[in-house]
Amino acid sequence: MDNKTKYKQAFIDALLIDESILKRNLEYNAITEWDSIGQMSLVAELEDKFEIMMEMDDIIDFSSYNKGIEIMKKYDIDI
C-alpha cells in the first residue's frame, strides 16, 4: 500500500467515514466525526500506520487533510 492510500485509509478508519466524504479540503470540525476525540483517533491511526510518534505541536497543528500532508513530510513521509 502506498503512502497516499495509507494516509486516506487512516482518515477512513479513525473517523469511521466513507471515502466519498474524504476531500482534500477536509478540515477539523468540518464534519461531526472529526472532533477532539476523532482527532486523537486519527493521530493514533497515523502513528500506527506510519510507525511514527508525532510531536504535540504537530498534533495541535493538524487542522486539515492538507495540513496533515505537510506535517507528515516532517517525518519523512511523502503523501
C-alpha positions in Angstrom: 0.0 0.0 0.0 1.5 3.4 -0.9 1.6 6.3 1.5 -1.3 8.2 -0.1 -3.5 5.2 0.3 -2.4 4.6 3.8 -3.0 8.3 4.7 -6.5 8.2 3.2 -7.3 4.9 5.0 -6.2 6.4 8.3 -8.9 9.0 8.0 -11.5 6.4 7.0 -10.6 4.1 9.8 -10.1 6.6 12.5 -13.1 8.8 11.8 -15.3 6.0 10.5 -16.3 7.9 7.4 -17.0 6.8 3.8 -14.3 7.6 1.3 -16.7 9.9 -0.5 -16.6 12.3 2.4 -12.8 12.4 2.3 -11.9 15.5 0.3 -8.5 17.2 0.1 -10.0 20.3 1.7 -11.5 18.4 4.7 -10.9 20.4 7.9 -11.0 19.7 11.6 -14.6 20.2 12.9 -16.0 20.4 9.3 -17.7 17.1 10.0 -19.1 15.8 13.3 -16.7 12.8 13.2 -13.6 15.0 13.3 -14.0 16.4 16.7 -11.4 16.3 19.5 -11.9 12.6 20.1 -11.7 12.0 16.3 -8.5 14.0 16.2 -6.9 11.7 18.8 -8.1 8.6 17.0 -6.7 10.0 13.7 -3.3 10.7 15.3 -3.2 7.2 16.8 -4.1 5.7 13.4 -1.5 7.7 11.6 1.2 6.8 14.1 0.4 3.1 13.8 0.2 3.1 10.0 3.4 5.0 9.5 5.3 3.8 12.6 6.0 7.3 13.9 5.4 9.3 17.1 4.0 12.8 16.4 5.1 15.7 18.5 2.4 17.6 20.4 2.8 20.8 18.4 2.2 18.7 15.2 -0.9 17.2 16.7 -2.3 20.6 17.6 -1.4 22.0 14.1 -3.1 19.1 12.3 -6.1 21.1 11.3 -6.9 19.8 7.8 -6.3 17.0 5.4 -3.8 19.2 3.5 -2.0 20.4 6.7 -1.6 16.8 7.7 0.2 16.1 4.4 2.6 18.9 5.2 3.2 17.6 8.8 3.8 14.1 7.5 6.7 15.4 5.4 8.4 16.4 8.7 8.5 12.7 9.5 10.0 11.9 6.0 6.7 10.6 4.7 5.7 11.8 1.3 2.0 11.6 0.5 
